[in-house]
Amino acid sequence: MRLSRKSLIGAAFLAGLLAAGCKRGESPVSGTGGTLGAVGDDLRGAAKQTEKAAKDVGRATADLADKAGQRLEHLTDKAGAESQDAWITTKVKSALTASGLDPLHVHVDTSERVVTLSGNVPSPAERDRAVTAARTVTQVLDVKDHLFVKSEGR
């Protein structure tokens, strides 16, 4: 249920009026000797409707808070995974450099802890060294080899 801010303010105002009216609802009407009968019944009905509306607003607010919390948790998890992927990329580039490879010619992309190597290397042996270096990084789940070996004529 979607309630606008004006509806909420109106419900709160009505609840305040009803609370003030309930204190006088049992007093006799001057000159008649009777009670507020019909007015009291109307006030009680309005109070019940206000209470129901307040409960509905409370449930809607709780549902909205739950959805916002779930979305925030999802975004936090995603940000954590992306920062872990960035860290893995950095560690793979360091491993490539330590293996004697030029990290400027081997592009490293990491997604969900899967490393993809692309670019050009001068020999099949260097391609194998690059793949092996990437696999040695502890948090890497898999390595995809998209490296090309440059031919001698180029």
C-alpha positions as CSV (number, residue, x, y, z in Angstrom):
1,M,0.0,0.0,0.0
2,R,1.4,3.4,-0.9
3,L,0.5,6.3,1.3
4,S,1.5,9.9,0.5
5,R,3.1,12.2,3.0
6,K,-0.2,14.2,3.0
7,S,-2.2,11.1,3.9
8,L,0.2,10.3,6.8
9,I,0.0,13.9,8.1
10,G,-3.8,13.8,7.8
11,A,-3.9,10.5,9.7
12,A,-1.7,11.9,12.4
13,F,-3.9,15.0,12.7
14,L,-7.0,13.0,12.8
15,A,-5.5,10.7,15.5
16,G,-4.8,13.8,17.5
17,L,-8.3,15.1,17.2
18,L,-9.7,11.8,18.1
19,A,-7.5,11.6,21.2
20,A,-8.7,15.0,22.3
21,G,-12.3,14.2,21.4
22,C,-12.3,10.9,23.3
23,K,-11.7,12.7,26.5
24,R,-14.9,14.7,26.0
25,G,-16.8,11.9,24.3
26,E,-18.4,10.7,27.5
27,S,-19.5,14.1,28.8
28,P,-23.2,15.0,28.6
29,V,-24.3,17.6,26.0
30,S,-25.4,20.7,27.9
31,G,-29.1,21.2,27.8
32,T,-30.0,17.8,26.5
33,G,-29.1,15.6,29.5
34,G,-27.8,12.9,27.1
35,T,-24.4,11.7,25.9
36,L,-22.7,12.4,22.6
37,G,-24.1,9.0,21.3
38,A,-23.8,9.3,17.5
39,V,-20.8,11.6,17.7
40,G,-19.1,9.2,20.1
41,D,-19.8,6.3,17.7
42,D,-18.5,8.3,14.8
43,L,-15.3,9.1,16.8
44,R,-14.8,5.5,17.7
45,G,-15.3,4.4,14.0
46,A,-12.8,7.1,12.9
47,A,-10.4,6.0,15.6
48,K,-10.6,2.4,14.4
49,Q,-10.0,3.5,10.8
50,T,-7.0,5.7,12.0
51,E,-5.6,2.7,13.9
52,K,-5.9,0.5,10.8
53,A,-4.3,3.1,8.6
54,A,-1.4,3.5,11.1
55,K,-0.9,-0.3,11.1
56,D,-0.9,-0.3,7.3
57,V,1.6,2.5,7.3
58,G,3.8,0.6,9.8
59,R,3.7,-2.6,7.7
60,A,4.4,-0.7,4.5
61,T,7.4,1.1,6.2
62,A,8.7,-2.2,7.5
63,D,8.4,-3.8,4.1
64,L,10.2,-0.8,2.5
65,A,13.0,-1.0,5.1
66,D,13.4,-4.7,4.4
67,K,13.7,-4.1,0.7
68,A,16.1,-1.3,1.1
69,G,18.2,-3.4,3.5
70,Q,18.3,-6.3,1.0
71,R,19.3,-4.0,-1.8
72,L,22.0,-2.4,0.3
73,E,23.4,-5.8,1.3
74,H,23.4,-6.8,-2.4
75,L,25.3,-3.7,-3.4
76,T,27.8,-4.2,-0.5
77,D,28.5,-7.7,-1.6
78,K,28.9,-6.6,-5.2
79,A,31.4,-3.8,-4.1
80,G,33.3,-6.3,-2.0
81,A,33.6,-8.8,-5.0
82,E,34.7,-6.0,-7.3
83,S,37.4,-4.8,-4.9
84,Q,38.6,-8.4,-4.5
85,D,38.8,-8.8,-8.3
86,A,40.8,-5.5,-8.5
87,W,43.2,-6.9,-5.9
88,I,43.5,-10.2,-7.8
89,T,44.3,-8.2,-11.0
90,T,47.1,-6.3,-9.2
91,K,48.5,-9.6,-7.8
92,V,48.5,-11.2,-11.2
93,K,50.3,-8.2,-12.8
94,S,52.9,-8.5,-10.1
95,A,53.3,-12.2,-10.7
96,L,53.7,-11.5,-14.4
97,T,56.4,-8.9,-13.7
98,A,58.1,-11.3,-11.3
99,S,58.1,-14.0,-14.1
100,G,60.0,-11.6,-16.4
101,L,57.0,-10.6,-18.6
102,D,56.1,-7.1,-19.6
103,P,52.7,-6.4,-17.9
104,L,52.1,-3.6,-20.5
105,H,51.7,-6.2,-23.3
106,V,49.6,-8.7,-21.3
107,H,46.2,-7.3,-20.4
108,V,44.7,-8.8,-17.2
109,D,41.0,-8.7,-16.6
110,T,39.4,-10.3,-13.5
111,S,35.7,-11.1,-13.0
112,E,34.4,-13.1,-10.1
113,R,37.9,-14.4,-9.4
114,V,38.4,-15.7,-13.0
115,V,41.4,-14.1,-14.7
116,T,41.4,-13.5,-18.5
117,L,44.8,-12.8,-20.1
118,S,44.9,-11.1,-23.5
119,G,47.4,-9.4,-25.7
120,N,50.5,-10.4,-27.6
121,V,53.6,-12.3,-26.4
122,P,56.7,-13.1,-28.4
123,S,56.7,-16.9,-27.9
124,P,54.6,-19.9,-26.8
125,A,57.0,-20.2,-23.9
126,E,56.1,-16.7,-22.7
127,R,52.4,-17.5,-23.1
128,D,52.8,-20.6,-20.9
129,R,54.8,-18.5,-18.3
130,A,52.0,-15.9,-18.2
131,V,49.3,-18.5,-17.7
132,T,51.4,-20.3,-15.0
133,A,52.1,-17.0,-13.2
134,A,48.4,-16.1,-13.1
135,R,47.5,-19.5,-11.8
136,T,49.9,-19.2,-8.9
137,V,47.9,-16.3,-7.4
138,T,46.0,-17.9,-4.5
139,Q,42.6,-16.4,-5.0
140,V,42.3,-17.1,-8.7
141,L,39.7,-19.7,-9.5
142,D,40.5,-20.1,-13.2
143,V,42.6,-18.5,-16.0
144,K,41.4,-17.9,-19.5
145,D,44.2,-17.7,-22.1
146,H,43.4,-15.2,-24.9
147,L,47.0,-14.5,-25.6
148,F,48.4,-14.4,-29.2
149,V,51.9,-15.3,-30.1
150,K,53.5,-12.7,-32.4
151,S,55.0,-14.2,-35.5
152,E,58.6,-13.5,-36.3
153,G,57.8,-11.4,-39.4
154,R,56.0,-8.7,-37.5
